Amino acid sequence: MLVADEDVARTDPDGPAAFVWMFYITDETRPWPVSTYQVESIIGKKTPERSGCHQPTEKITGTENPIAWFGQGLRLVDFANPHAPKEIASNDVDGDDRGLVYVLDRRGRHAHRRAGLSTGSARHHTLV
């Protein structure tokens, strides 16, 4: 399970920006944290409000999961090793008429199909 603490209005302005936790939930009554992920460029730095984690995808369909960040853009994070999540794409996002969303970076292009979109909807768009 991915858990994010949205970085909207911090109670501790000197605290770290919000990040993502990975929890082991085979027994849902006893969730166990196994790792965290934070954008590398803001680790250990004081950051303004709305610069940390906003929201991971709501529907997990594989190990590569998009996560939205306030002030840090969209990050594609691979949780194949749940103890060591790693960013695999960021920087630029584009889409096409087929519903594909492209996350582009120096390491290559990753394409993801958008699911559950409706015209004019203000709902969150899930990348799968």
N, C-alpha and C positions, 0 to 999 in steps of 0.2 A: 504494500500500500504506500502511495506517495502522499505526504502531508506537507502543506505549505502554510507558513504564517505570513499572510499578506502584510506588506510594509506600507500601511496607510497612515496611521497616526501613532507613532511610537510613544511609549510611556518613558523610555530612557533614550534621550536624544544622543547620548554618547555610546549607546550599545551598537552591536553589529546589525547590518542590514538583514532582513529576513532571508531565509534560505529554505531548502527542501530537505525533508527527512525521508528515508526509506525505512518502512517498518515490516517486520516479519509477522504475518497474521494467520498462520495456519490454525492457531487457536485464537479466535477473534476476541475471546474474553481476556487474553493476555498478550496484547501487542508488544513487540520487542523492537526497539530501534536498532538498526544495523549499520546505517551510514547517513551521511548528509552530502548535499551538493550546494556549492556557492559559486557564483561567477568569480573566476580567479582574480580579475582586475580589482575587485572590491574587498577581497579577504583582508581582514585586519585594518581596514581603513574606515574612518568616520565618513558616513554618507548622509546626504539629506533625506528627508522623508520621501517616499515614493521613488526610491531608487533600487530597492531590493525586490524580492520575489513577489509576483502578483498571483499567478495561478498556473498549476500544471494542467495538462489535459484531463478532462473528466472521465474519459473512456480509454483505458489502457488496453491496447491490442497487441503489444509486442514489447521488445526491450527498448526501442528508441522512442522517446516521449518528448513532445514539445512542451516547453515551459515559458510562459510570458513573464517578463520582468519589467517593473517600473524603471524607466531610464536605462535599461540594459538590453532592451530588445527581446527578440525571440531566441531561445536557445534550444537546440535539440540535444538531449542528454540520453546516453545509452546506459541502461541499468542491467545489462547482461550479467555483469558481476555485481550483485547487489551490495557488496561490501566496498566497492570502489567505482561509483558512477563516474562517467567521464563525458565531457562535452564533445560532440562529434560535428556540430555545425552551428553557425551563428552568422551575424553580420548583416545579411541581406535576405529579403524575402520577396518573392514574386509569385504570380499565379497565371494560369492560362484558362482558356474557354472550356476545357474539359474538366475543370475542378481540381486540377493538380496545383499544389502549392510547392514552390521550390525554395529550399533554404540553402543559400549559397555562401561559401567561404573559401578561403585559400586552399583548403584540403579537398575541395570538390563540390559536387552538387548532389543534394539529397531530395528526391521528389516524394511527396505525400499527397494522398487523395483526401479531399475534404468530405466529411460525412455529415448528414443531418442539416444541411443548409436549406433555408427557405428564403425566398425573396423578401427583402425588407425586414428581416428578423434582426432583432437586437441581441439575440442569444449568443452565447459564446460559440465560436466555431471550433469544432474538434478536428484535429489532424490525425489521420490514421495511416 
